[in-house]
Amino acid sequence: MAKILIVEDEKKMQEIIVEYMQRGGHTCFTADDGVDALLALKNNSMDLMILDIMMPHLDGFSVCKMAREISSLPIIMLTAKESEDDKLKGYDLGADDYMTKPFSPRVLLAKADALLRRSSILPSDTVSAGKISIIPASHKVFLEGQEITLTYKEYELLHFLMSNPGQIFSREQLLNRIWGYDFEGTTRTIDTHIKTLRQKLGNESRHIVTLIRSGYKFEVAYNDKR
């Protein structure tokens, strides 16, 4: 089905993850450290990456940041820490989901499958508002005709809001819709992603409206509708 890059320096853990991903019908590529992971990404077209944080030579945070410069593939990070700050740092760098060690390999496979489904089963029509255009079939986003790079979750969040103009969504609703009901993080994740989206959208970020104590909506002025 999908090509999954597994970046884990603990061989036993790596073997377990590979076994379960293969049970799900996926093809696995492995890397023992961050440097090998980035080489694998540059030389192969991957559909998803499972990325450990604590690794020799280059940690998972650095790999995630560099990976986002060359790819928008979904990223699941593995961590031995329960720290909320660590998770928020990962999301800020472009991670799409987290698993805290020790974890169930079956749940990891379910999360991987969910991300893969969301990244491929999307409507194909172009979604536009103001100077923003999205081509869901290719996950491309254009601002004033120029393609911009979003992380997978930033893309999903923008696409969902633009597809439901004027509708108010609470942070909990957005978490459930984009990250899934089994997501381990907090609603601060939404605020972090909205912040980075606004930075990337520049003046067009005016369309993303914050409603105090309510959530967010994508507001389109009449003369912006297409």
N, C-alpha and C positions, 0 to 999 in steps of 0.2 A: 504494500500500500504506500506508505510514506518512507522517506529517508530521514532517519533520526541520528543526530550527532550526540553521543553521550560523552561528556567531559567529566571524568572522575578518576582521581589518582589512586583510590583504594581499589585494588584489583578485584577483591571479592564482591564489593558493592557494585563495581562496574559489570561483573559477570551476571549478577542477579538482575540488574536493570536490563541488560541485553537480552537475557532469557525471557523476561516478561514482555519486552517490546516485540520480540520475535514471535511470541505466542499470539500477540495481537496482529501478526501478519506484516510487521514493519521490517525494513532493512536497516541494520545498525552500523554506524561508523563510530569508532572510539578514539579518544584522545586522553593521554595521561596527564597533560598539563595545559595551561592556557596558550602557550606558544603553538603547540601542535593543533589546538582547537582552531586558532585563527588561520593557520595554514590549511586545515581541512575545509574551512568555510570559504576561503579564497579559491580553492581548487575544485570544489564540488558544490553542486546545487542541493542544499539541504531543505527539508520541509519543517524541521523543528529541532531545537537544541535543548538537551537536559544538562544543566551546568552547575557543578559544585562550586561553592564559594572558596573554601580553603584548599588551595593547590600550590605546588611549588612553581617558582619562576614568575608566574603571572596569576593573580587571584581572579576569582569569578567576576568581581565587580569590574575589574579592568577589561576582562574579556567581553563582558556584556556591553560596556561602553564602546569598545572598538568594533564589536560585531554590528552594532547599530549604525556604524558608518558605512557598512558594506551590504547590510541585509536587513530585511524587515521580518525575518522568520520568527515564529513564536518561540519564546524562551521560558523554560521552567528552571528556576534556581533551587538548588539543594543547600540547606544550611543546618548546622548542628546547634545553632543559636536560636533562642526564642525572642531575641531583641526586636521590638517593633521598629526601632530606628534602622536596623540592618535591612529589614524588609522594605521600609520606605525608601532607603537608599537604592535598593535593587530596582524598585518600581520606577524611581526617578531616572535611573540609567537605561530603562527600557525593558526590564523583565516583565513577563506577562502573568506569571504565577509562581508560587512558592511551595515547597515541601520541606517540613522540618524533620530532621533525623531524630530518632528512628521513624521510618514511615512504612506504609503498606505498599509493596510494589504493584498490587492490583489497583490501588487508588491512583498511583502515579500513572499507570497505563490509562486509566479512565480520564485523568486530567489531560494527558497527551492527546487522546482520541477526541476529547471535547474541543481542544484548541485547534486540532487539525480540521474538524468538521466546520468550526466557525470560520476558519480561514479559507475554506474552499466552497462551502455551500452558501452562496450569497447571490442576491439578485444581480442581473447583468446590466440593467439600465443605468445610464449616467445620472448622478444626483448633483444638482447645482443650486447654489444660492449666492447672491452677490458675486464676488470674484473668486469663489471657491467652487471647484468641480471635482467630483469623485467618479472614477470608473471602477465599480466594484469587481468586475471580472478580472482585472489585473491589479487591484489594490493600489491604484495610482491616485494621488491627490495633486491637484493643480491649483496654484494661487496666481491669479492674473496671467494664466497661460503657462506659468513655469512650474515644473514638477517640484514638490517639496517632499522631504523624507519624514515620515512618521513611524513610530514604533507600531507594532501590531495592535496593542491595546489602545493607543491614541487613535489609530485609524478606526477601529471598531466603535469607539466612543463617539468620534466625530460623525461617522456614517450613521449611527443609530440616532443621534440628536438631529442631524439634517434630514433623516427620513421621517421624523415625527415633529415637524416645525410647530412651534407654539405650545407643545405639550410639556407640562412640568413633570420632571422626574426627580424623586428624592434620591439621595445618595444611596440608600439601601436598594432602591429599585434598579439603579444603574449598576451597582455591584452585582446584584443577582442576574441581571440581563447580560452583562459583559464578562464578568468573572465567574459566575455560576454560584449556586447555593452553597457549595462546599468550600468556598474561598476562605482562607485562614486570616486574611488581613482585616483592616478596619476601613471605615468610610473616609479616612484621611487619604486613602489611595485615590479616590475620585478627585479630591481637591488638588493633589499633586499632578495628576494627568491633565486636569483642566488648565492648571497653571502652565504646563509645558506646551499644551495645545495653543493657548493664547499667545505665547511667545512666538511660536512658529507661524501663526496666522497673521500676526501684525495687526494692522488696522481692521482686518476682517474679523478679528476676535470679538468685535462689537456684537456679533450675532449670538455669541454664547453669553446668556444672561444669568446672573446669580440671583436667586430669590432667597432672602434671609429666612432661615429656619424651614425653607421648603425644598430647595434643591437647585436644579438647573433646567434651562430650556434653550432651544435654538430659535431665535426670533428673526423673522425675515420681513423686512419692510416691503410694502406693496411694489415699489419700483425695483426691488431686488429679485422678485420672483421670475422664474424662467419656465 
